[in-house]
Amino acid sequence: MNIRSLAFLPPGLTFGALPTEIIPWALLFIRKINRDFILFLLTLLVGILVVSITNNAKEFNIIQAMLALLTFVLPPLIFIILRGLSLGRKANILYGLKGLFYASVLIGLVQSINIFGPYFDWFWQSLFPRGSLSSFSHIQDRGASIFANEPSRAAYEVTWLFIAAMLTITQRKQKIFVHVLYIWLMLFCIKALMGILYMAIVYFVLARPLVRFIGVIVIVALLVFPALLPPNVIDNIPNERVKVILQQINHGPASLAQVIYEGSGHRFITIAVNLRAIGENPFGYGLGNWDAAQWAVVDSQNVDVSAHDYYVDVNSGEYTAVRSEGYALNLAVTIGVFFTALSLYFVFYRTRWTHVNNSWGKVTYVFFALSMLGLGAVGHYYHWLVLGLVCAVKHKKMKQRDRNER
């Protein structure tokens, strides 16, 4: 299997068919592992063993344990493999990802107009078991899911494909064209609140200091002076989700925060619960025990979700454990803060952080860090893939040169 085909395997192909978020095809490249990956894997296994002994783990499902382990093991493997490729091979993969971005625009348009869904949804769902060739407009005016299982996940994937595409483009006109496609796709096809957050992060990092300052002033003005948005204008907006957001801005910052909180589904709540779980037990809860960690916090701190729309729809207002976003966050819940820091050190310690002064390099690094902490799913690999294409391996000669330059 050619490694360039990585660019043409959307995560939705396997995420819907398997009981956990793993990338089974990454095992095809296991022969390419090196010292960095072995050190990472050994640290991870030692951490799991220590936490299991400390917690006196008695029940152990080997299948669930292996799936949970692969969720943590395979994404860094992809990063380590891609990091060591030649510039030519990296460029080929980036161009493949750019092609996938254009394909996402086309699929987003098809799903939005909802013409082919009634006839070919069966075929699409055979490829993407949790996806749909139709939009989610019947659910609070939600948008297209592209290659994902729902619009918010699609917004995350499209953002990474957009970043990969921009890393390959040098012509100004083509850059503007891709910017327009991305904004149109996010606002008018996907229409996810989390997508607006992803866009805000990308353009905030790209913006110059003066533009950032002006942007902050505009946002503050909209929050502090809601009278700037006349109610009669808001009521005539055709997009229901945009209308709700603007109405809440009109009601004040607290109402807007509530809309964002509700619109994130389970994301912000599970992230907060996981952070509390780490605070209560920084040594970890063991492999596959993320749900037990959440319930420990919910029971001890009386977390109330009875008024949250997501939990009302899913479980009649009662808390239900859903795996939190964020690779590093989940790893800390599993093996504790110390082993998480040590294992990630072995993943990155020989990394040469290139493109630091490049605008899109900065976007890659910032969005990757946020993905690790809560924006990206545990087993999702797009952020690892793009980071691996941006970075390089620091060899011994480079280390010696760095010392001489200090």
Secondary structure by P-SEA (a helix, b strand, c coil): ccccccccccccccccccccccccccccccccccaaaaaaaaaaaaaaaaaaaaaccccccaaaaaaaaaaaccaaaaaaaaaaccaaaaaaaaaaaaaaaaaaaaaaaaaaacccccccaaaaaaacccccccccccccbbbbbcccccaaaaaaaaaaaaaaaaaacccaaaaaaaaaaaaaaaccccccaaaaaaaaaaaaaaccaaaaaaaaaaaaaaaaccccccaaaaaacccaaaaaaaaaaaacaaaaaaaaaaaacaaaaaaaaaaaaaaaccccccccaaaaaaaaaaaaacccccccaaaaaccccbbbbcccccaaaaaaaaccaaaaaaaaaaacccccccccccaaaaaaaaaaaaaaaccccccccaaaaaaaaacccccaaaaaaaaaac
